[in-house]
Structures are given as structure tokens and as C-alpha cells.
Amino acid sequence: AKIRANAAACGVDDLRFLSAAEAHKLEPALHCTAALLSPSTGIIDSHALMLALLGEAEGGGALLSLNTRIVSGRIEADRIVLQTTSTGSGEDFEIATSR
């Protein structure tokens, strides 16, 4: 009841109580006396989500550059160029992309 009340206070208004049998139908490995079903909320594995998003971005040609500071940039006729430096190694890079 406390979990349901807390959820309602946070704006989740569709929780419903399940009997042990109803919960077991949804999750056969679950052993409980009762459960709360929350059809509009869930738990996200944020690390797995970020890896999936990174994979999609890299598949589209993107590059992730961590610990990198943009030093300067310029717009050329057909591309945008950024001068960067790694805050870890101090190594300088030039990154360019089409407009």
C-alpha cells in the first residue's frame, strides 16, 4: 500500500494489485503472496541503453570522443572543422564533417 501511495504521489495512477496467481501467470519464476502491476512504468538498464545508442550512432558514422575539449572551430565552404585536444593525453585532433 505504501508503494502504491508513493507511486500515486509521483503521478503514477495505473498501478493495480495482483493476486499471487495473477503475478505467477505473468512471471512464472516469481514467488509472492501479492504484487503490484505497473503497466506504464519500468526499469531501464541505463548502461545497456547507452551502449545500444552508441552502437546505433557509430553505425551511422558518428564517433564518440571522451575527455576531449573543443579548442576552436571554423566553417568552410563544404564542412565544419573543430580543433580539439584530449584532456587526458594532451594530444590535438582535427575533426571535420560535411555541412
C-alpha positions as CSV (number, residue, x, y, z in Angstrom):
1,A,0.0,0.0,0.0
2,K,2.9,2.4,0.8
3,I,4.5,1.7,-2.6
4,R,1.2,2.4,-4.4
5,A,0.7,5.6,-2.4
6,N,4.2,6.8,-3.2
7,A,3.7,6.0,-6.9
8,A,0.4,7.9,-6.9
9,A,2.2,10.9,-5.3
10,C,4.7,10.7,-8.2
11,G,1.9,10.7,-10.8
12,V,1.6,7.0,-11.5
13,D,-2.1,6.3,-11.3
14,D,-2.4,3.0,-13.0
15,L,-0.9,0.5,-10.5
16,R,-3.1,-2.4,-9.7
17,F,-2.8,-5.2,-7.1
18,L,-2.4,-8.7,-8.4
19,S,-3.0,-11.9,-6.5
20,A,-0.2,-14.5,-6.3
21,A,-1.8,-16.5,-9.1
22,E,-2.1,-13.5,-11.4
23,A,1.5,-12.5,-10.8
24,H,2.7,-16.1,-11.4
25,K,0.9,-16.1,-14.8
26,L,2.9,-13.0,-15.8
27,E,6.2,-14.1,-14.3
28,P,6.3,-17.9,-13.7
29,A,9.6,-17.8,-11.7
30,L,8.1,-15.2,-9.3
31,H,7.1,-16.5,-5.8
32,C,5.0,-14.0,-3.9
33,T,1.8,-13.5,-1.9
34,A,0.7,-10.5,-3.9
35,A,2.2,-8.0,-6.4
36,L,1.7,-4.6,-7.9
37,L,1.5,-4.3,-11.7
38,S,2.7,-1.0,-13.2
39,P,1.9,-1.0,-16.9
40,S,3.1,2.5,-17.6
41,T,6.5,2.4,-15.8
42,G,9.6,0.2,-15.9
43,I,13.2,-0.2,-15.0
44,I,15.8,0.8,-17.6
45,D,19.3,-0.6,-17.7
46,S,20.9,2.7,-18.4
47,H,24.3,1.2,-19.3
48,A,22.9,-1.1,-21.8
49,L,20.7,1.7,-23.3
50,M,23.8,3.9,-23.7
51,L,25.7,1.1,-25.3
52,A,22.8,0.5,-27.7
53,L,22.6,4.2,-28.6
54,L,26.3,4.4,-29.1
55,G,26.2,1.4,-31.4
56,E,23.5,3.0,-33.5
57,A,25.4,6.3,-33.6
58,E,28.6,4.6,-34.6
59,G,26.7,2.6,-37.2
60,G,25.6,5.9,-38.7
61,G,29.2,7.1,-38.9
62,A,29.4,9.0,-35.5
63,L,32.4,9.0,-33.3
64,L,32.4,9.3,-29.5
65,S,35.3,11.2,-28.2
66,L,35.5,11.3,-24.4
67,N,37.7,13.6,-22.3
68,T,38.1,15.9,-25.3
69,R,37.9,19.7,-25.3
70,I,37.0,21.8,-28.3
71,V,39.7,24.5,-28.7
72,S,38.3,26.2,-31.8
73,G,36.2,25.7,-34.9
74,R,35.6,27.1,-38.3
75,I,33.1,26.8,-41.1
76,E,34.5,26.1,-44.5
77,A,32.6,26.1,-47.8
78,D,31.5,22.4,-47.5
79,R,32.4,21.3,-44.0
80,I,32.6,22.2,-40.3
81,V,36.0,21.8,-38.7
82,L,36.7,21.5,-35.0
83,Q,40.1,21.7,-33.4
84,T,40.2,19.5,-30.2
85,T,42.6,18.4,-27.5
86,S,42.4,15.4,-25.3
87,T,42.3,16.3,-21.7
88,G,43.9,13.0,-20.8
89,S,46.9,12.8,-23.2
90,G,47.1,16.4,-24.4
91,E,47.0,15.2,-28.0
92,D,45.5,17.5,-30.6
93,F,42.9,16.4,-33.1
94,E,41.0,17.9,-36.0
95,I,37.5,16.7,-36.6
96,A,35.6,17.6,-39.8
97,T,32.2,16.9,-41.1
98,S,30.2,17.9,-44.1
99,R,27.6,20.7,-43.5
